[in-house]
Amino acid sequence: MPQPVTPYNNENATKKEQVATMFNNISKTYDFLNHFLSLGIDVIWRKKAIGELKKENPKLILDVATGTGDFAFESLKILHPEKIIGVDISQGMLDVAAEKIKKRHLTGKFEVRLGDSEKLLFDDNCFDAVTVAYGVRNFENLEKGLSDMLRVLKPGGKAVILEFSKPRIFPVKQLYSFYFHFITPSIGKLFSKDSSAYKYLPESVEAFPDGKDFISLMERVGYRNTKNRPLAFGICSIYTGVK
């Protein structure tokens, strides 16, 4: 079995521990670099992903790998749920999210908690919807994480996963590869104190089982009515499944 792609070459730390350290290190510059490196297109992708839940009108949403909370904040605007709970393994990212919640006076609507995506501290059948934006490729055990998300979903509840994928069309594939492997790490190193983080990004996307492979994994753990919706010629994809 191949070794998992990790941010640091540290044999004494698990992928989970390394990912938490990485996001703690880049938490202060994460939002700026995220929008800058994607040329702001990430905002459009988030809105499209959230739109997958409009018909379901979920009241209670779990946002896994919530990070600094951008996906959850956008969900609050578009879906108007009663509450969103965000979990993440990085306290640094959650601190940024908590500050945003306070500034936007959303304490009663959006709550963040330190938590592990593979061991969610919630009862079975709790949430109307579960969302993840750019987080599943960082799971240490992808199948276990997807299974636990399914466990906390209510019967009929929907999971929406937004994640980078690998374009396969010329010349998008070649341009994307050059940008991701050379431009992104260089800019990330310039603005972030952690040069490994933006080298890990293209490596983690390259290793991620996207498209049909990811849909097959979702179906294997029990999701029904699965769907893969590629965006921007396959640079990003929205995956959905129902419990």
C-alpha positions in Angstrom: 0.0 0.0 0.0 1.5 3.4 -1.0 2.4 5.8 1.8 -0.1 8.7 2.3 0.9 12.1 1.1 1.7 14.3 4.0 2.8 17.9 4.5 6.0 17.1 6.2 8.5 14.2 6.0 8.0 13.4 9.6 7.8 9.7 10.3 7.0 10.3 14.0 3.7 12.1 13.3 0.6 10.8 11.6 -0.9 12.5 8.6 -3.6 13.9 10.8 -1.1 15.4 13.2 0.9 16.9 10.3 -2.2 18.4 8.7 -3.2 20.0 12.0 0.3 21.5 12.4 0.2 22.7 8.8 -3.1 24.5 9.1 -2.1 26.0 12.5 1.0 27.4 10.8 -0.9 29.0 7.8 -4.1 30.0 9.5 -3.3 33.7 9.6 -2.7 33.9 5.8 -5.0 31.1 4.7 -8.0 33.3 3.6 -5.9 35.8 1.7 -3.9 33.1 -0.1 -7.0 31.0 -0.8 -8.7 33.8 -2.7 -5.6 35.2 -4.3 -4.3 31.8 -5.7 -7.7 30.9 -7.0 -8.2 34.4 -8.5 -11.4 34.6 -6.5 -13.1 31.7 -8.4 -13.3 29.7 -5.2 -16.2 31.9 -4.1 -18.2 30.9 -7.2 -17.4 27.2 -6.6 -18.6 27.5 -3.0 -21.9 29.0 -4.1 -22.4 26.3 -6.7 -21.8 23.6 -4.1 -24.1 25.2 -1.5 -26.8 25.4 -4.2 -26.9 21.6 -4.2 -28.8 21.9 -0.9 -31.4 24.5 -1.8 -34.2 22.0 -2.4 -33.4 20.1 0.8 -33.7 23.3 2.9 -31.6 21.8 5.8 -32.1 23.3 9.2 -29.1 21.8 11.0 -25.8 21.5 9.0 -22.5 20.0 10.0 -19.5 21.5 8.2 -16.6 19.2 8.4 -13.0 20.6 8.0 -14.6 24.0 8.4 -11.3 25.8 8.6 -11.8 29.5 8.9 -15.5 29.1 8.2 -15.9 30.6 4.7 -18.1 27.7 3.4 -20.3 27.8 6.5 -20.7 31.6 6.3 -21.8 31.3 2.6 -24.2 28.5 3.6 -25.8 30.8 6.2 -26.4 33.5 3.5 -27.8 31.1 0.9 -29.6 28.4 2.8 -30.7 30.2 6.0 -30.4 27.2 8.3 -31.2 27.4 12.0 -27.7 26.4 12.8 -24.3 25.3 11.4 -21.8 23.4 13.5 -18.2 23.4 12.1 -15.5 21.0 13.2 -11.8 21.0 12.4 -8.6 19.5 13.7 -6.7 22.8 13.6 -7.3 25.1 16.5 -5.5 27.9 14.6 -8.1 27.8 11.8 -10.9 27.7 14.3 -9.6 30.7 16.2 -9.8 32.7 12.9 -13.4 31.4 12.4 -14.4 32.2 15.9 -13.2 35.8 15.5 -15.2 36.1 12.3 -18.3 34.7 14.0 -18.0 37.3 16.7 -17.5 40.2 14.3 -20.5 39.2 12.2 -22.7 38.6 15.3 -23.5 35.0 14.3 -22.8 33.3 17.6 -26.2 31.8 17.8 -26.1 30.6 14.2 -22.6 29.2 13.7 -20.6 27.3 16.3 -17.1 25.8 15.8 -15.6 22.9 17.7 -12.2 21.1 17.6 -12.9 17.7 16.2 -11.7 14.7 14.2 -13.6 14.0 11.0 -13.1 10.3 11.5 -14.5 10.3 15.0 -17.3 12.9 15.0 -18.6 13.5 18.5 -22.2 13.5 17.6 -25.0 11.0 17.9 -26.2 9.0 14.9 -28.8 10.6 12.6 -28.3 14.2 13.8 -27.9 16.5 10.8 -30.0 17.4 7.8 -26.9 17.9 5.7 -23.1 17.5 6.0 -20.7 19.6 3.9 -17.0 19.5 3.3 -15.1 22.1 1.2 -11.5 21.2 0.2 -11.1 18.9 3.2 -11.6 15.3 2.3 -8.2 14.9 0.6 -6.6 15.8 4.0 -8.4 12.9 5.8 -6.0 10.3 7.1 -8.5 7.5 6.4 -10.8 8.7 3.7 -13.3 5.8 3.9 -13.5 6.1 7.7 -14.2 9.9 7.4 -16.9 9.4 4.8 -18.5 6.6 6.9 -18.7 8.8 10.0 -20.2 11.6 8.0 -22.9 9.2 6.8 -23.5 8.0 10.4 -24.4 11.5 11.7 -26.6 12.3 8.7 -30.4 11.8 9.2 -32.0 9.3 6.9 -32.6 11.1 3.7 -30.0 13.7 4.6 -27.5 14.9 2.0 -23.7 15.2 1.9 -22.1 17.8 -0.3 -18.4 17.6 -0.9 -16.4 20.3 -2.8 -12.8 19.2 -3.7 -10.1 19.8 -6.2 -9.8 17.3 -9.0 -7.5 16.6 -11.9 -8.5 18.1 -15.3 -7.9 15.8 -18.2 -8.6 18.1 -21.2 -5.7 19.7 -23.2 -4.5 22.5 -22.6 -6.3 22.9 -19.2 -4.5 19.9 -17.8 -1.1 21.2 -18.7 -1.8 24.8 -17.6 -3.3 23.7 -14.4 -0.4 21.4 -13.6 2.2 24.2 -14.2 0.3 26.7 -12.1 -0.3 24.2 -9.3 3.2 22.8 -9.2 5.2 25.9 -9.7 3.3 29.1 -9.2 1.2 28.1 -6.2 4.1 26.9 -4.1 6.2 30.0 -4.9 3.5 32.4 -3.9 2.6 30.3 -0.9 6.2 30.4 0.3 6.3 34.1 -0.2 3.3 34.9 2.0 3.2 32.0 4.3 5.7 31.0 7.0 5.2 27.4 6.0 6.7 26.6 2.6 5.7 22.9 2.8 2.0 23.7 2.9 1.7 24.9 -0.7 3.9 22.1 -1.9 1.6 19.6 -0.2 -1.4 21.1 -1.9 -0.7 19.8 -5.5 0.7 16.6 -4.1 -2.4 15.9 -2.2 -4.6 16.7 -5.2 -2.5 14.4 -7.4 -2.9 11.5 -4.9 -6.7 12.0 -4.3 -9.0 9.5 -5.9 -11.3 11.9 -7.8 -14.2 11.5 -10.2 -15.6 8.0 -10.6 -13.1 6.6 -8.1 -14.4 8.9 -5.3 -18.1 8.2 -6.2 -17.3 4.5 -6.0 -15.9 5.0 -2.5 -19.0 7.0 -1.4 -21.2 4.2 -2.7 -19.1 1.6 -1.0 -19.6 3.1 2.4 -23.4 3.5 1.9 -24.3 6.8 0.1 -27.1 6.6 -2.4 -28.0 8.8 -5.4 -24.4 9.8 -5.8 -23.4 12.5 -8.3 -20.2 14.0 -9.6 -20.4 17.5 -11.0 -17.1 18.8 -12.5 -16.4 22.5 -12.5 -14.0 24.6 -14.6 -13.1 21.8 -17.0 -12.5 19.5 -14.0 -10.3 21.7 -11.9 -12.8 21.2 -9.1 -15.7 18.9 -8.5 -18.9 18.8 -6.4 -19.8 15.3 -5.1 -23.2 14.6 -3.5 -24.8 11.6 -1.9 -27.8 10.8 0.2 -28.2 8.6 3.3 
